[in-house]
Amino acid sequence: MAEQSPRPKSSEIQNAPPPRSGSGRITSTTRSGSGGSRKDTPDFHSMAAKLERAKEVYRAYEGHGEKPSIMEMAGWCFYELCSLSVLTVLIPVVFPLIISQISGAAMEPPQGWFQSFMGFDCPPGEMQLYQILTDHTIKISGTRFSPLIWTSISWALGLIIAGPILAFASFHLDYGFNQHLIAVGAVAAGALSCLPTGVFRTVKIFPLYIVLIVIAHSVAFTSHTRHLGLMLRGLVGPTVLKAKFAQRRTGSGLISSCSTAVGGLGAAAISAFTYHMLRRNRQEKEGDDNHFLSLWIVTIFGGLKWLLGIFHVFLTNRSVSVTIPSDSELHLLTIFKYPHAIGTVISAGFLSSFTTIAIFIAVSLFLIGQICFKPVLILYLWLIYFLIPLISLPLLHQFQIRIKADASKMQILGFILSAVTSAICFYFHNDAWRLPVVFVFAALQGTAAALLHTYGRVLVLDCSPAGKEAAISMWFSWMRAIGGCVGFTVAAVVPARLQVSSGVAFCCAVVGGVVLIYGNITDYGGAVSAGHVKNDSEKGSPVIGLESRSVSKELESP
């Protein structure tokens, strides 16, 4: 049973404006004069006004004060299971594959079809797969693009269009009354855009699909991240005492860790299904048409899986009914009032996403084209990458509790692991990688990506003021998608030069850690500046808008 919302303080009810009569005049209680002997006459109209004011307070806080139920938290994690694969597998892997099936025949590499670029024996089908992905077989207005670059251009176009749409949606997520409709509409639009990808056999139509998916995912991710902020507000309240901030830290880390872990399970399912469909066609020796149809089935499966996540919207009743502030036109610029939020969006949004996507795509292309790993080994690599968070994240969350580390320190750990893996790629880019090394690499980088995703979202919400979660989450969603697009582009432009992609990823990982360390960005500092923490001796209403949200500069990290 969810706990009842905290009752408003009597001072809030006492400060309610006096009632007005029907003619607009203020009525008040009759008091005795300085020398009179009349008794105070009770004003029942004033008492009724105070009671009405109390009801308004409760109504304003309704939906925020209730602790999240197990069903609500499970539904929130279930959406991650259905949607995490969109930016990790569907766009960077499946779409280039399906585009390559209709982009034209690739040229034979200098070493032939039976050897990799590093001289290893290779089945012709593997080298053909690599060539059609990286060769510039798409001709548009006299300019040639590879399927990877064509996907990157489409992704970037979607992000450009998504900017103003996110600004509009975030305002209505924070201040509107149709938050559920925005989330449902975004998920439905993105999922349905995955279904007709095989109807028209032309590469010119694919930018439309990718643009719609990118826009829808950005809006849905903003709503999803904001929802975690509302659950945290119900779990510990909009403001928490300094001594009890660890409860908020533990709760947010646990929920986000579970979500990322099950999200990796969904991404692994898409990866395995993609491999199964391609392997079946090769065993049956079917042509490119059947490869195209098989990959179309994969996109349909991905879209339907994403659509299933829509049910999490109906498992909550945390609608918001607040007064629109006078500076509502500056809602988009809210983030610039909170330096901790800016640093978090740059490091946990752009740099972390760039690093993880660049390493993932660059290493996959290296193993296929340079060393000629068997497809089943590539599948094992991806499965380890996506499934290792099921083991590593719970252990690291317990480690976080033991050492009392905050979200920024867990982010730094993720950047350190990414820096290590990218340095390994840079140093050994001319060597033949052995299978055990590849699997250890996948486990390390999979853990790093999970840490960056999990605690980046937590850190963003700690830096977001109550009632403006969507205003900050919008920037986080957008910059995270931009980072992934740029990282994918770097790996796609130089597919045969692992040292370039890994070198740039290493620099981004180092910069991300430096921003967090030297920017003095912590979850507690961000929560203090956002008004989530108050001193132990400080008293005030838990209801948003009924008390001053000034932050005491004397608060120190617990």
MINUKOL-425293 format. One record per residue (C-alpha): residue number from 1; residue in one letter; chain; x, y, z. Coordinates in Angstrom, 3 decimals. Layout:
# residues N
     k   r   c       east      north         up
   NUM   A   A          X          Y          Z
...
# end
This chain:
# residues 558
     k   r   c       east      north         up
     1   M   A      0.000      0.000      0.000
     2   A   A      1.426      3.366     -0.984
     3   E   A      1.918      5.814      1.827
     4   Q   A     -0.282      8.842      2.071
     5   S   A      1.005     12.188      0.867
     6   P   A      2.529     14.353      3.645
     7   R   A      0.044     16.778      5.126
     8   P   A      0.629     20.484      4.527
     9   K   A      1.785     22.504      7.492
    10   S   A     -0.650     24.597      9.380
    11   S   A      1.335     27.724      8.512
    12   E   A      0.560     27.149      4.829
    13   I   A     -3.146     26.966      5.537
    14   Q   A     -3.019     29.956      7.850
    15   N   A     -1.357     32.026      5.161
    16   A   A     -4.201     31.415      2.737
    17   P   A     -5.762     34.609      1.365
    18   P   A     -8.954     35.752      3.132
    19   P   A    -12.212     35.014      1.373
    20   R   A    -14.087     37.573     -0.616
    21   S   A    -17.760     38.220     -0.537
    22   G   A    -19.956     38.092     -3.549
    23   S   A    -19.466     41.839     -4.100
    24   G   A    -15.699     41.415     -4.040
    25   R   A    -15.187     42.928     -0.570
    26   I   A    -12.949     41.114      1.896
    27   T   A    -14.743     39.793      4.961
    28   S   A    -12.918     39.402      8.230
    29   T   A    -13.563     38.460     11.785
    30   T   A    -15.023     41.103     14.107
    31   R   A    -12.506     42.035     16.752
    32   S   A    -12.938     44.159     19.890
    33   G   A    -11.569     47.646     19.945
    34   S   A     -8.765     48.809     22.142
    35   G   A    -11.119     49.460     25.022
    36   G   A    -14.150     47.418     24.033
    37   S   A    -15.444     44.344     25.706
    38   R   A    -16.882     42.541     22.649
    39   K   A    -15.791     38.957     22.058
    40   D   A    -14.294     37.848     18.735
    41   T   A    -16.985     36.648     16.376
    42   P   A    -15.963     33.516     14.459
    43   D   A    -15.901     34.011     10.684
    44   F   A    -17.096     30.785      9.145
    45   H   A    -16.422     32.078      5.616
    46   S   A    -12.725     32.516      6.473
    47   M   A    -12.578     29.011      7.929
    48   A   A    -14.152     27.600      4.789
    49   A   A    -11.583     29.432      2.657
    50   K   A     -8.757     27.928      4.670
    51   L   A    -10.202     24.461      4.273
    52   E   A    -10.534     25.020      0.538
    53   R   A     -6.927     26.158      0.435
    54   A   A     -5.899     22.967      2.245
    55   K   A     -7.762     20.882     -0.334
    56   E   A     -5.927     22.705     -3.130
    57   V   A     -2.622     21.911     -1.459
    58   Y   A     -3.466     18.233     -1.306
    59   R   A     -4.641     18.221     -4.901
    60   A   A     -1.434     19.898     -6.059
    61   Y   A      0.667     17.311     -4.281
    62   E   A     -1.477     14.344     -5.270
    63   G   A      0.433     11.924     -7.494
    64   H   A      3.831     13.174     -6.319
    65   G   A      3.813     12.132     -2.678
    66   E   A      2.835      8.499     -3.191
    67   K   A      5.715      6.084     -3.088
    68   P   A      6.182      4.162     -6.334
    69   S   A      4.690      0.704     -6.257
    70   I   A      6.531     -2.434     -7.304
    71   M   A      4.357     -2.572    -10.400
    72   E   A      5.237      0.999    -11.364
    73   M   A      8.975      0.432    -10.968
    74   A   A      8.771     -2.870    -12.844
    75   G   A      6.881     -1.154    -15.658
    76   W   A      9.513      1.566    -15.826
    77   C   A     12.244     -1.074    -16.160
    78   F   A     10.141     -2.997    -18.671
    79   Y   A     10.180     -0.005    -21.012
    80   E   A     13.980     -0.071    -20.945
    81   L   A     13.825     -3.745    -21.894
    82   C   A     11.755     -2.777    -24.920
    83   S   A     13.589      0.395    -26.001
    84   L   A     17.307      0.242    -25.148
    85   S   A     18.041     -1.651    -28.358
    86   V   A     16.854      1.247    -30.539
    87   L   A     20.058      3.309    -30.249
    88   T   A     22.376      0.379    -29.539
    89   V   A     21.387     -2.229    -32.153
    90   L   A     18.485     -1.182    -34.360
    91   I   A     19.887      2.067    -35.797
    92   P   A     23.672      1.399    -35.767
    93   V   A     23.547     -2.294    -36.779
    94   V   A     20.264     -3.436    -38.346
    95   F   A     19.580     -0.390    -40.519
    96   P   A     23.038     -0.370    -42.169
    97   L   A     22.606     -4.087    -42.844
    98   I   A     19.199     -3.723    -44.471
    99   I   A     20.313     -0.689    -46.491
   100   S   A     23.353     -2.612    -47.738
   101   Q   A     21.084     -5.272    -49.271
   102   I   A     19.639     -2.770    -51.776
   103   S   A     22.507     -0.292    -52.178
   104   G   A     24.290     -2.152    -54.980
   105   A   A     27.111     -4.620    -55.432
   106   A   A     30.389     -3.923    -53.650
   107   M   A     33.774     -3.950    -55.379
   108   E   A     36.143     -6.818    -54.717
   109   P   A     38.872     -5.810    -52.227
   110   P   A     42.532     -5.834    -53.370
   111   Q   A     43.325     -9.068    -51.486
   112   G   A     40.248    -10.834    -52.905
   113   W   A     37.198    -12.318    -51.268
   114   F   A     39.027    -15.153    -49.490
   115   Q   A     41.326    -13.110    -47.273
   116   S   A     40.821    -10.403    -44.702
   117   F   A     42.690     -7.105    -44.870
   118   M   A     45.264     -8.469    -42.391
   119   G   A     45.824    -11.626    -44.475
   120   F   A     43.720    -14.146    -42.543
   121   D   A     41.763    -16.803    -44.414
   122   C   A     38.154    -15.766    -44.679
   123   P   A     34.952    -17.196    -46.188
   124   P   A     33.782    -15.051    -49.104
   125   G   A     30.469    -14.316    -47.459
   126   E   A     32.141    -12.570    -44.518
   127   M   A     34.224    -10.250    -46.666
   128   Q   A     31.227     -9.486    -48.851
   129   L   A     29.267     -8.480    -45.759
   130   Y   A     32.065     -6.142    -44.679
   131   Q   A     32.470     -4.651    -48.151
   132   I   A     28.809     -3.892    -48.747
   133   L   A     28.687     -2.109    -45.396
   134   T   A     31.783      0.024    -45.940
   135   D   A     31.976      0.443    -49.727
   136   H   A     30.464      3.607    -51.222
   137   T   A     27.706      1.934    -53.217
   138   I   A     24.947      4.530    -52.708
   139   K   A     24.928      7.301    -55.321
   140   I   A     22.871     10.425    -54.568
   141   S   A     23.222     13.506    -56.813
   142   G   A     26.673     12.462    -57.977
   143   T   A     27.954     11.784    -54.432
   144   R   A     28.622      8.295    -53.178
   145   F   A     27.978      7.041    -49.644
   146   S   A     28.383      3.759    -47.847
   147   P   A     25.390      2.258    -45.998
   148   L   A     27.098      3.214    -42.741
   149   I   A     27.514      6.841    -43.789
   150   W   A     23.966      6.946    -45.186
   151   T   A     22.663      5.775    -41.809
   152   S   A     24.799      8.404    -40.069
   153   I   A     23.433     11.207    -42.263
   154   S   A     19.863     10.091    -41.614
   155   W   A     20.553      9.916    -37.881
   156   A   A     21.990     13.444    -37.856
   157   L   A     19.014     14.800    -39.810
   158   G   A     16.659     13.286    -37.252
   159   L   A     18.534     14.959    -34.409
   160   I   A     18.346     18.359    -36.106
   161   I   A     14.579     18.075    -36.451
   162   A   A     14.229     16.610    -32.961
   163   G   A     15.654     19.740    -31.283
   164   P   A     12.607     22.048    -31.509
   165   I   A     10.215     19.127    -31.040
   166   L   A     11.961     18.214    -27.789
   167   A   A     11.740     21.809    -26.586
   168   F   A      7.984     21.828    -27.201
   169   A   A      7.402     18.384    -25.688
   170   S   A      9.492     19.045    -22.574
   171   F   A      7.455     22.122    -21.682
   172   H   A      4.195     20.174    -21.841
   173   L   A      5.723     17.265    -19.950
   174   D   A      6.535     19.607    -17.064
   175   Y   A      3.488     21.895    -17.142
   176   G   A      0.845     20.238    -19.274
   177   F   A     -1.964     17.819    -18.476
   178   N   A     -1.326     15.315    -21.295
   179   Q   A      1.971     13.769    -20.283
   180   H   A      0.599     10.293    -20.863
   181   L   A     -0.492     11.170    -24.378
   182   I   A      2.940     12.573    -25.242
   183   A   A      4.683      9.416    -24.067
   184   V   A      2.181      7.107    -25.775
   185   G   A      2.301      9.096    -29.013
   186   A   A      6.099      9.130    -29.130
   187   V   A      6.465      5.394    -28.517
   188   A   A      3.708      4.517    -30.972
   189   A   A      5.114      6.785    -33.710
   190   G   A      8.625      5.368    -33.351
   191   A   A      7.537      1.745    -33.148
   192   L   A      5.191      1.990    -36.116
   193   S   A      7.951      3.627    -38.177
   194   C   A      9.905      0.366    -37.901
   195   L   A      7.187     -1.694    -39.560
   196   P   A      7.161     -0.492    -43.225
   197   T   A     10.951     -0.457    -43.721
   198   G   A     10.819     -3.215    -46.350
   199   V   A      7.842     -1.950    -48.355
   200   F   A      9.886      0.227    -50.719
   201   R   A     13.163     -1.185    -51.998
   202   T   A     15.019      2.094    -52.307
   203   V   A     17.658      3.634    -50.061
   204   K   A     16.123      7.093    -50.478
   205   I   A     13.190      6.232    -48.212
   206   F   A     15.286      5.066    -45.270
   207   P   A     16.183      8.551    -43.986
   208   L   A     12.468      9.098    -43.378
   209   Y   A     12.211      5.981    -41.232
   210   I   A     15.365      6.773    -39.262
   211   V   A     14.364     10.418    -38.741
   212   L   A     10.977      9.416    -37.329
   213   I   A     12.538      6.791    -35.065
   214   V   A     15.194      9.187    -33.751
   215   I   A     12.648     11.924    -32.984
   216   A   A     10.240      9.517    -31.302
   217   H   A     12.951      7.868    -29.237
   218   S   A     14.314     11.231    -28.066
   219   V   A     10.897     12.378    -26.841
   220   A   A     10.098      9.007    -25.249
   221   F   A     13.491      8.885    -23.518
   222   T   A     12.904     12.373    -22.111
   223   S   A      9.537     11.294    -20.719
   224   H   A     11.026      8.074    -19.356
   225   T   A     13.874      9.878    -17.579
   226   R   A     11.479     12.456    -16.143
   227   H   A      9.305      9.642    -14.808
   228   L   A     12.251      8.370    -12.762
   229   G   A     12.526     11.835    -11.232
   230   L   A      8.870     11.713    -10.218
   231   M   A      9.307      8.288     -8.671
   232   L   A     12.291      9.522     -6.685
   233   R   A     10.224     12.486     -5.535
   234   G   A      7.587     10.077     -4.263
   235   L   A     10.193      7.770     -2.735
   236   V   A     12.031     10.326     -0.589
   237   G   A     10.069     13.531     -1.150
   238   P   A     10.922     16.593     -3.255
   239   T   A     13.330     17.698     -0.543
   240   V   A     15.319     15.413      1.717
   241   L   A     17.293     16.072      4.841
   242   K   A     21.049     16.140      4.455
   243   A   A     21.443     13.140      6.752
   244   K   A     19.024     11.082      4.636
   245   F   A     20.351     11.932      1.182
   246   A   A     21.970      8.494      1.030
   247   Q   A     18.466      7.021      0.774
   248   R   A     17.811      8.937     -2.433
   249   R   A     21.237      7.926     -3.775
   250   T   A     20.618      4.245     -3.040
   251   G   A     17.086      4.227     -4.433
   252   S   A     17.942      5.999     -7.680
   253   G   A     20.991      3.796     -8.266
   254   L   A     19.040      0.606     -7.645
   255   I   A     16.138      1.471     -9.956
   256   S   A     18.371      2.718    -12.760
   257   S   A     20.729     -0.283    -12.461
   258   C   A     17.857     -2.762    -12.749
   259   S   A     16.522     -0.879    -15.753
   260   T   A     19.853     -0.906    -17.591
   261   A   A     20.424     -4.591    -16.832
   262   V   A     17.100     -5.714    -18.280
   263   G   A     17.556     -3.274    -21.168
   264   G   A     20.697     -5.148    -22.137
   265   L   A     18.619     -8.308    -22.216
   266   G   A     16.375     -6.711    -24.857
   267   A   A     19.371     -5.576    -26.927
   268   A   A     20.826     -9.093    -26.757
   269   A   A     17.527    -10.506    -28.034
   270   I   A     17.610     -8.231    -31.098
   271   S   A     21.258     -9.157    -31.753
   272   A   A     20.536    -12.875    -31.542
   273   F   A     17.474    -12.577    -33.769
   274   T   A     19.468    -10.659    -36.387
   275   Y   A     22.134    -13.364    -36.436
   276   H   A     19.506    -16.104    -36.645
   277   M   A     17.778    -14.554    -39.652
   278   L   A     21.020    -13.999    -41.566
   279   R   A     22.387    -17.463    -40.742
   280   R   A     19.170    -19.171    -41.862
   281   N   A     19.343    -17.548    -45.268
   282   R   A     23.003    -18.500    -45.704
   283   Q   A     22.322    -22.115    -44.807
   284   E   A     19.508    -22.201    -47.348
   285   K   A     21.719    -20.318    -49.870
   286   E   A     19.077    -17.777    -50.571
   287   G   A     19.714    -14.551    -52.448
   288   D   A     19.905    -10.905    -51.434
   289   D   A     16.119    -10.548    -51.706
   290   N   A     15.642    -12.988    -48.875
   291   H   A     18.372    -11.285    -46.832
   292   F   A     16.442     -8.062    -47.244
   293   L   A     13.154     -9.668    -46.217
   294   S   A     14.787    -11.341    -43.219
   295   L   A     16.210     -8.050    -41.983
   296   W   A     12.835     -6.439    -42.540
   297   I   A     11.388     -9.040    -40.170
   298   V   A     14.050     -8.039    -37.646
   299   T   A     12.983     -4.376    -37.818
   300   I   A      9.340     -5.419    -37.426
   301   F   A     10.272     -7.460    -34.374
   302   G   A     12.215     -4.513    -32.950
   303   G   A      9.305     -2.155    -33.553
   304   L   A      6.754     -4.462    -31.959
   305   K   A      9.027     -5.010    -28.977
   306   W   A      9.358     -1.253    -28.571
   307   L   A      5.581     -0.896    -28.856
   308   L   A      5.094     -3.311    -25.960
   309   G   A      6.858     -0.806    -23.742
   310   I   A      3.912      1.535    -24.118
   311   F   A      2.127     -0.302    -21.316
   312   H   A      4.414      1.197    -18.685
   313   V   A      2.678      4.539    -19.261
   314   F   A     -0.577      3.124    -17.893
   315   L   A      1.004      1.773    -14.708
   316   T   A      1.351      5.190    -13.113
   317   N   A     -0.882      8.085    -12.193
   318   R   A      1.735     10.755    -11.604
   319   S   A      0.107     13.489    -13.647
   320   V   A      1.137     17.019    -12.793
   321   S   A     -1.143     19.954    -12.114
   322   V   A      0.966     23.008    -11.410
   323   T   A      0.763     26.674    -12.178
   324   I   A      2.714     27.752    -15.249
   325   P   A      5.428     30.187    -14.119
   326   S   A      5.684     33.689    -15.476
   327   D   A      9.032     32.919    -17.148
   328   S   A      7.684     29.864    -18.976
   329   E   A      9.127     31.092    -22.264
   330   L   A     12.598     30.486    -20.760
   331   H   A     11.809     26.867    -19.908
   332   L   A     14.204     25.653    -22.598
   333   L   A     17.052     27.615    -20.982
   334   T   A     16.465     26.283    -17.467
   335   I   A     19.609     24.174    -17.661
   336   F   A     21.831     27.251    -17.856
   337   K   A     20.826     28.181    -14.307
   338   Y   A     22.365     24.942    -12.992
   339   P   A     26.096     24.475    -13.762
   340   H   A     26.083     20.942    -12.372
   341   A   A     23.408     19.999    -14.910
   342   I   A     25.415     21.485    -17.785
   343   G   A     28.520     19.511    -16.844
   344   T   A     26.484     16.348    -16.427
   345   V   A     24.825     16.675    -19.833
   346   I   A     28.207     17.184    -21.501
   347   S   A     29.999     14.315    -19.751
   348   A   A     27.225     11.805    -19.008
   349   G   A     25.288     12.657    -22.160
   350   F   A     27.512     13.491    -25.121
   351   L   A     30.953     12.163    -24.167
   352   S   A     29.817      8.883    -22.636
   353   S   A     27.535      8.028    -25.555
   354   F   A     30.224      8.970    -28.082
   355   T   A     32.776      6.761    -26.359
   356   T   A     30.595      3.664    -26.042
   357   I   A     29.124      3.719    -29.565
   358   A   A     32.464      4.504    -31.227
   359   I   A     34.209      1.597    -29.485
   360   F   A     31.326     -0.818    -30.107
   361   I   A     31.068     -0.137    -33.858
   362   A   A     34.816      0.240    -34.495
   363   V   A     35.717     -3.040    -32.773
   364   S   A     32.891     -4.919    -34.511
   365   L   A     34.067     -3.702    -37.934
   366   F   A     37.693     -4.498    -37.040
   367   L   A     36.907     -8.067    -36.060
   368   I   A     34.816     -8.654    -39.198
   369   G   A     37.007     -7.010    -41.838
   370   Q   A     40.541     -7.180    -40.441
   371   I   A     40.630    -10.479    -38.519
   372   C   A     37.573    -12.145    -40.091
   373   F   A     35.926    -13.464    -36.946
   374   K   A     33.204    -16.008    -37.580
   375   P   A     29.664    -14.592    -37.347
   376   V   A     28.871    -16.805    -34.355
   377   L   A     31.857    -15.336    -32.479
   378   I   A     30.648    -11.824    -33.252
   379   L   A     27.297    -12.858    -31.785
   380   Y   A     29.006    -14.153    -28.633
   381   L   A     30.876    -10.849    -28.380
   382   W   A     27.633     -8.874    -28.538
   383   L   A     25.847    -11.182    -26.105
   384   I   A     28.612    -10.751    -23.529
   385   Y   A     28.589     -6.998    -24.110
   386   F   A     24.854     -6.671    -23.521
   387   L   A     24.332     -9.371    -20.873
   388   I   A     27.306     -8.749    -18.569
   389   P   A     25.438     -5.849    -16.851
   390   L   A     23.041     -8.433    -15.411
   391   I   A     25.960     -9.574    -13.248
   392   S   A     28.236     -6.561    -12.982
   393   L   A     25.697     -3.824    -12.199
   394   P   A     24.195     -5.445     -9.059
   395   L   A     27.708     -6.139     -7.758
   396   L   A     28.878     -2.603     -8.493
   397   H   A     25.759     -1.156     -6.891
   398   Q   A     26.564     -3.021     -3.681
   399   F   A     30.153     -1.823     -4.009
   400   Q   A     28.846      1.737     -4.349
   401   I   A     26.838      1.379     -1.131
   402   R   A     29.795     -0.091      0.735
   403   I   A     32.217      2.697     -0.138
   404   K   A     29.485      5.382     -0.137
   405   A   A     30.363      6.479     -3.658
   406   D   A     28.116      8.938     -5.445
   407   A   A     26.834      8.799     -9.025
   408   S   A     29.673     10.947    -10.389
   409   K   A     32.305      8.543     -9.014
   410   M   A     30.515      5.634    -10.689
   411   Q   A     30.530      7.675    -13.895
   412   I   A     34.269      8.215    -13.508
   413   L   A     34.710      4.457    -13.074
   414   G   A     32.850      3.937    -16.352
   415   F   A     35.105      6.448    -18.117
   416   I   A     38.195      4.733    -16.681
   417   L   A     37.085      1.352    -18.019
   418   S   A     36.310      2.891    -21.415
   419   A   A     39.719      4.580    -21.466
   420   V   A     41.387      1.242    -20.718
   421   T   A     39.533     -0.637    -23.465
   422   S   A     40.088      2.105    -26.046
   423   A   A     43.798      2.229    -25.151
   424   I   A     43.988     -1.528    -25.691
   425   C   A     42.372     -1.110    -29.108
   426   F   A     44.801      1.650    -30.026
   427   Y   A     47.889     -0.256    -28.923
   428   F   A     46.991     -3.645    -30.431
   429   H   A     45.286     -2.500    -33.637
   430   N   A     47.882     -4.327    -35.775
   431   D   A     47.773     -7.601    -33.829
   432   A   A     45.612    -10.679    -34.167
   433   W   A     43.224    -10.701    -31.226
   434   R   A     42.705    -14.010    -29.496
   435   L   A     39.265    -15.158    -28.541
   436   P   A     39.657    -15.001    -24.713
   437   V   A     41.010    -11.450    -24.985
   438   V   A     38.027    -10.421    -27.096
   439   F   A     35.568    -11.795    -24.569
   440   V   A     37.329    -10.084    -21.647
   441   F   A     37.295     -6.889    -23.681
   442   A   A     33.536     -7.266    -24.268
   443   A   A     32.906     -7.786    -20.544
   444   L   A     34.923     -4.690    -19.565
   445   Q   A     33.402     -2.424    -22.186
   446   G   A     29.889     -3.751    -21.592
   447   T   A     30.265     -2.910    -17.899
   448   A   A     31.642      0.532    -18.757
   449   A   A     28.740      1.301    -21.087
   450   A   A     26.226      0.122    -18.479
   451   L   A     27.805      2.265    -15.753
   452   L   A     27.811      5.363    -17.940
   453   H   A     24.195      4.870    -18.959
   454   T   A     22.933      4.005    -15.471
   455   Y   A     24.567      6.691    -13.399
   456   G   A     24.456      9.368    -16.066
   457   R   A     20.688      9.311    -15.843
   458   V   A     20.818      9.363    -12.036
   459   L   A     23.223     12.303    -11.995
   460   V   A     21.062     14.284    -14.403
   461   L   A     17.991     13.896    -12.199
   462   D   A     19.919     14.859     -9.077
   463   C   A     20.818     18.109    -10.855
   464   S   A     17.240     18.747    -12.069
   465   P   A     14.989     21.011     -9.971
   466   A   A     11.648     19.550     -8.923
   467   G   A      8.971     20.351    -11.466
   468   K   A     11.494     20.914    -14.278
   469   E   A     12.804     17.400    -14.783
   470   A   A     11.813     17.374    -18.450
   471   A   A     13.619     20.661    -19.089
   472   I   A     16.925     19.028    -18.093
   473   S   A     16.118     15.530    -19.363
   474   M   A     15.437     16.984    -22.802
   475   W   A     19.031     18.210    -23.075
   476   F   A     20.343     14.912    -21.736
   477   S   A     18.328     12.894    -24.254
   478   W   A     19.352     15.121    -27.164
   479   M   A     23.068     15.294    -26.300
   480   R   A     23.166     11.568    -25.625
   481   A   A     21.754     10.862    -29.097
   482   I   A     24.130     13.389    -30.686
   483   G   A     27.093     11.736    -28.979
   484   G   A     26.022      8.332    -30.255
   485   C   A     25.575      9.680    -33.796
   486   V   A     28.993     11.364    -33.839
   487   G   A     30.696      8.277    -32.389
   488   F   A     29.001      6.083    -34.993
   489   T   A     30.083      8.485    -37.743
   490   V   A     33.738      8.423    -36.671
   491   A   A     33.762      4.623    -36.750
   492   A   A     31.933      4.561    -40.102
   493   V   A     34.204      7.070    -41.846
   494   V   A     37.402      5.114    -41.081
   495   P   A     36.213      1.503    -40.741
   496   A   A     39.649      0.055    -41.540
   497   R   A     41.555      2.220    -39.026
   498   L   A     40.780      1.077    -35.533
   499   Q   A     43.519      3.268    -34.093
   500   V   A     41.706      6.435    -35.181
   501   S   A     38.329      5.544    -33.671
   502   S   A     39.857      4.155    -30.488
   503   G   A     42.178      7.144    -30.123
   504   V   A     39.314      9.620    -30.361
   505   A   A     37.229      7.493    -27.964
   506   F   A     40.128      7.449    -25.492
   507   C   A     40.349     11.255    -25.584
   508   C   A     36.600     11.590    -25.014
   509   A   A     36.716      9.187    -22.057
   510   V   A     39.542     11.181    -20.475
   511   V   A     37.763     14.493    -21.080
   512   G   A     34.559     13.089    -19.603
   513   G   A     36.330     12.137    -16.403
   514   V   A     38.143     15.480    -16.243
   515   V   A     34.874     17.396    -16.593
   516   L   A     33.387     15.521    -13.647
   517   I   A     36.478     15.810    -11.449
   518   Y   A     37.619     19.354    -12.095
   519   G   A     34.093     20.617    -12.560
   520   N   A     33.453     19.399     -8.998
   521   I   A     30.263     17.722    -10.208
   522   T   A     28.668     15.441     -7.631
   523   D   A     25.170     14.145     -7.116
   524   Y   A     24.955     15.861     -3.729
   525   G   A     26.221     19.200     -5.020
   526   G   A     23.794     19.053     -7.914
   527   A   A     20.930     18.125     -5.594
   528   V   A     21.733     21.053     -3.302
   529   S   A     21.778     23.548     -6.168
   530   A   A     18.532     22.072     -7.538
   531   G   A     16.790     22.366     -4.159
   532   H   A     16.463     18.670     -3.350
   533   V   A     18.367     18.897     -0.050
   534   K   A     17.723     20.941      3.063
   535   N   A     19.589     21.232      6.323
   536   D   A     18.600     18.879      9.122
   537   S   A     17.257     21.778     11.217
   538   E   A     15.395     23.338      8.295
   539   K   A     11.626     22.963      8.139
   540   G   A      9.324     23.507      5.263
   541   S   A      6.465     22.157      3.241
   542   P   A      7.100     19.169      1.006
   543   V   A      4.671     20.568     -1.526
   544   I   A      6.228     22.212     -4.526
   545   G   A      5.571     25.917     -4.756
   546   L   A      4.481     26.378     -1.141
   547   E   A      7.847     27.233      0.333
   548   S   A     10.951     29.075     -0.651
   549   R   A     13.346     26.975     -2.651
   550   S   A     16.406     28.897     -1.624
   551   V   A     19.450     26.734     -1.104
   552   S   A     21.616     27.025      1.960
   553   K   A     25.213     27.531      1.000
   554   E   A     26.258     26.109      4.325
   555   L   A     25.261     22.553      3.360
   556   E   A     28.223     20.271      3.098
   557   S   A     28.506     16.883      1.478
   558   P   A     27.449     14.081      3.830
# end
